Amino acid sequence: NKPKFSVEAITAIIDADQCKKCGQCAAVCPYGAITWQKKDIARVVSAACTGCGTCAGECRFGTIEMRHYTDHAIYAQIDAILENDPMEKIVTFACNWCSYAGADTAGVARMSYPPNARIIRTMCSGRVNPAFVWYAFKKGAPVVLISGCHYVDCHYIDANRSTVRRVDGLWDGLEKAGLRPDRLLLEWCSAAEGPRWQAIMEEAEKKRQTVTSEEVDNTRA
């Protein structure tokens, strides 16, 4: 009933001119913050949007942009990570509330683990568009890791279920493209699980060491 609401400046923006009116973004929004009717343009109710980015991760047409977590910014981070010695890097997408915080916990506790991961922070693992993963592989990433809240404990209700569905699709796509699906990793970690983050990093590094330059060249091709 309030006339005004104060919200974080990380909400979604839909380009009305580019919207394909498919309604997929509305279907995955955990808060029902996107209104859509058949053959109509989707619209974001900013007061209800929490900025998880699941809608942007779902959109196949690049119609949805997230304030401060834009596609452009994420692609730029991937480019920077893989600019030098890409074979030594693990491109890592970590959700703000759990995985990223779990990495902080491991750091504060001074836990030792391989330093090869380069973290791209997103508000939710649901923000990760499959196009980001394909782009990272084409730029020469030997391994890509997506990590978020535990499956039943998502900060955004159930947004990470979209993450699982997309990663399943990516694994199938990698296999069909003749690439090893296990080069894409999906792991869950809570903010309090520093030791788990340490273990995830160790396993990811072991996987990276199994990837050959020939495999990476084939991915680029």
Secondary structure, 3 states (H helix, E strand, C coil): CCCCCCCCCCCEEECCCCCCCCCHHHHHCCCCCEECCCCCCCEECCCCCCCCCHHHHHCCCCCEEECCCCHHHHHHHHHHHHCCCHHHCEEEEEECCCHHHHHHHHHHCCCCCCCCEEEEEECCHHHCCHHHHHHHHHCCCCEEEEEECCCCCECCECCHHHHHHHHHHHHHHHHHCCCCHHHEEEEECCCCCHHHHHHHHHHHHHHHHHCCHHHHHHHHC
